[in-house]
Amino acid sequence: MLKRTGRWLNRRRLWYYEESPEKKTADRPHPIAIRLAFISPLLAVVATVISLMSFYTSRESLEVGQRAYVSFSKGSMSVSQISYGPEDYEKDGVRIAVWSDFRNLGNTPARFENISIELALPKGWSTISSHYQPNEPFGARADGKRVFVDTVDHEYLPPELETKESYHWGYSAIIAISPTAYSHLKNFLMMTAPTLPALRPEVYIDVLYKDVFLIPHHIRVRWESDLRSDHPHDITLR
């Protein structure tokens, strides 16, 4: 670089050429400074994780405290003799009916999504189809009872239950009984203390409902009738 000596009013100033200083890179930072540089973002990540954990914990506490809790109460069951089919083709059978009060004990509404009915019937008993023919069983149990499964249509589900609200709901099914099983049932009903537990029909109800957080919940209830002559509607709600 070309430079000149003295002040600018001095005519005796001399011109000279000065070489530019060599370019130099910065010195390497101290190792402690490098480590300290990583601490700040690491603390930010830790704070973010703690905040997220606190958020999810608070959300779970809110869901538990504010969710809907559906319960059964005042359960009852009846088994009555009926005749079904056309007049010239009537058959003997029974009607099994169950009733219960659904009650929402929670702090938010409950919406019912599905109700499945499981009938455990003695040998020779079966449900009726639309053509007055017994339906095929879903399976068999070790005690000889055959299991029939039915799903309640959406239009017959209980309505949305508000907080502390109750709804009386019922279900009934027409059961076909073979002549041999029907004769067996009549003899069974004449006993004062039945000794054939296989003749006791059982009804299981599986209820699926969702709370305001759209979390599904499942409950299962069992009814059993002793079909005793002295207590024809003796029910055990479990």
C-alpha positions in Angstrom: 0.0 0.0 0.0 1.4 3.4 -1.0 1.7 5.9 1.9 3.2 9.4 2.5 5.2 10.7 5.5 4.4 13.8 7.5 1.4 16.0 7.5 -0.5 17.0 4.5 0.8 20.7 4.5 4.5 19.6 4.6 5.9 19.6 1.1 8.9 17.5 2.1 6.8 14.5 2.7 8.1 11.4 1.2 6.2 8.6 -0.5 6.8 5.0 0.6 5.2 1.6 0.0 4.0 -0.4 3.0 3.3 -4.0 2.7 -0.1 -5.2 4.1 0.1 -7.3 7.3 -0.4 -11.0 6.9 -4.0 -12.2 7.5 -4.3 -14.2 10.6 -7.0 -16.6 11.9 -8.5 -16.2 15.3 -7.1 -18.2 18.2 -8.9 -21.4 19.2 -11.4 -20.9 22.1 -10.5 -22.3 25.4 -12.0 -25.9 26.1 -14.0 -24.5 29.0 -15.6 -21.9 26.8 -16.6 -24.6 24.3 -18.2 -26.7 27.0 -20.0 -23.7 28.4 -21.4 -23.1 25.0 -23.2 -26.5 25.1 -24.7 -26.0 28.5 -27.2 -23.3 27.4 -29.0 -25.3 24.7 -28.8 -28.4 26.9 -30.6 -26.6 29.7 -33.2 -25.4 27.2 -33.9 -29.1 26.1 -34.2 -30.2 29.7 -36.6 -27.4 30.5 -38.7 -28.3 27.4 -38.8 -32.0 28.5 -39.9 -31.1 32.0 -42.6 -28.7 30.7 -43.9 -31.5 28.4 -44.0 -34.0 31.2 -45.8 -31.5 33.5 -48.3 -30.8 30.7 -49.1 -34.5 30.1 -49.3 -35.1 33.9 -51.7 -32.2 34.3 -53.8 -33.5 31.3 -54.0 -37.0 32.8 -55.1 -35.6 36.1 -57.7 -33.5 34.3 -59.0 -36.4 32.4 -59.3 -38.6 35.5 -61.0 -35.9 37.5 -63.3 -34.7 34.8 -64.1 -37.8 32.8 -67.5 -39.6 32.8 -68.1 -42.6 35.0 -71.0 -44.7 34.0 -72.4 -47.2 36.5 -75.3 -49.8 36.6 -77.9 -49.7 39.3 -81.3 -51.2 40.1 -80.7 -54.2 37.8 -83.5 -56.7 37.2 -84.2 -59.6 35.0 -87.3 -61.6 34.1 -88.0 -64.9 32.3 -91.5 -65.4 31.1 -93.3 -68.0 29.0 -94.6 -66.9 25.5 -95.8 -68.4 22.3 -94.3 -67.1 19.0 -94.9 -67.5 15.3 -98.0 -67.5 13.2 -101.3 -68.8 14.7 -101.0 -72.0 12.7 -97.4 -72.4 13.6 -97.1 -71.3 17.2 -94.3 -72.6 19.3 -93.6 -72.4 23.0 -90.7 -70.3 24.1 -89.6 -67.8 26.7 -88.8 -64.1 26.8 -85.7 -63.0 28.6 -85.7 -59.3 29.6 -83.2 -57.3 31.6 -83.5 -53.7 32.8 -81.0 -51.4 34.5 -80.4 -47.7 35.2 -77.4 -46.2 33.6 -76.0 -43.4 35.7 -73.2 -41.0 34.9 -71.3 -40.3 38.2 -68.6 -38.3 36.5 -68.2 -34.6 35.8 -68.6 -34.6 32.0 -71.2 -36.2 29.6 -70.9 -39.8 28.5 -71.8 -40.9 25.0 -72.6 -44.6 24.3 -70.8 -46.1 21.4 -71.8 -49.8 21.5 -73.7 -52.4 23.6 -73.2 -56.1 23.1 -75.4 -58.7 24.6 -74.2 -62.2 25.3 -76.7 -64.9 26.2 -75.5 -68.1 27.8 -78.4 -70.5 27.3 -79.0 -74.1 28.3 -78.9 -76.9 25.8 -82.0 -76.8 23.6 -82.5 -73.0 24.0 -81.7 -70.6 21.1 -82.5 -67.1 19.9 -85.1 -66.4 17.2 -84.3 -65.0 13.7 -86.7 -63.0 11.6 -87.9 -66.2 9.9 -88.8 -67.9 13.2 -85.8 -70.1 13.0 -83.3 -70.5 15.8 -80.0 -68.7 15.3 -76.7 -70.5 15.4 -74.8 -70.1 18.6 -71.6 -68.1 18.8 -69.9 -70.9 20.8 -70.2 -73.3 23.6 -68.9 -73.3 27.2 -67.5 -76.0 29.3 -70.8 -76.3 31.3 -72.8 -77.1 28.2 -74.4 -73.7 27.8 -74.4 -72.2 24.3 -73.5 -68.6 23.8 -75.4 -66.2 21.5 -74.1 -62.7 20.9 -76.2 -59.8 19.8 -75.3 -56.1 19.2 -77.8 -53.4 20.0 -78.7 -51.2 17.1 -77.5 -47.6 17.4 -81.0 -46.2 17.6 -81.7 -48.2 20.7 -78.6 -47.1 22.6 -79.1 -44.9 25.6 -78.9 -41.2 24.8 -75.9 -39.1 25.9 -75.9 -38.9 29.7 -75.2 -35.6 31.2 -73.5 -35.2 34.6 -75.3 -37.0 37.4 -78.1 -38.1 35.0 -79.7 -41.5 34.9 -81.5 -43.4 32.1 -83.6 -46.6 32.5 -82.6 -49.0 29.7 -83.8 -52.5 28.9 -83.2 -55.3 26.5 -85.3 -58.4 25.7 -84.9 -61.5 23.5 -87.3 -64.2 22.4 -85.9 -67.6 23.1 -86.9 -70.8 21.3 -87.0 -74.0 23.3 -87.0 -77.4 21.8 -89.8 -79.8 23.0 -87.3 -81.8 25.0 -85.8 -78.8 26.7 -89.3 -77.3 27.3 -90.4 -80.4 29.1 -87.2 -80.4 31.1 -87.9 -76.7 32.0 -91.4 -77.5 33.2 -90.1 -80.3 35.4 -87.4 -78.0 36.7 -89.8 -75.2 37.6 -91.8 -77.6 39.7 -88.9 -78.2 42.0 -88.7 -76.1 45.2 -84.9 -76.1 45.2 -83.5 -76.6 41.7 -80.4 -78.7 41.4 -79.6 -78.2 37.7 -77.6 -75.0 37.4 -77.3 -75.5 33.6 -80.9 -74.4 33.3 -80.2 -70.9 34.6 -79.8 -68.5 31.7 -77.2 -65.9 32.0 -77.0 -62.5 30.3 -73.8 -60.5 29.9 -73.9 -56.9 28.8 -70.7 -55.2 27.5 -71.0 -51.4 27.3 -68.6 -49.2 25.4 -68.8 -45.4 26.0 -66.6 -42.4 25.5 -66.1 -39.3 27.6 -65.7 -35.7 26.6 -62.0 -36.4 25.9 -63.0 -39.1 23.4 -61.3 -41.8 25.5 -63.2 -45.2 25.3 -64.2 -47.0 28.5 -65.6 -50.5 28.9 -67.8 -52.0 31.6 -69.3 -55.5 31.8 -72.4 -56.6 33.8 -73.8 -60.1 34.4 -77.3 -61.2 35.2 -78.4 -64.7 36.2 -81.8 -66.1 36.9 -82.4 -69.1 39.2 -85.8 -69.8 37.5 -87.1 -71.1 40.8 -90.8 -71.8 41.3 -90.9 -70.0 44.6 -88.7 -67.1 43.3 -89.4 -67.1 39.5 -87.4 -63.8 39.0 -84.6 -64.3 41.5 -81.8 -62.2 40.0 -78.2 -61.9 40.8 -76.6 -58.7 39.6 -72.8 -59.0 39.4 
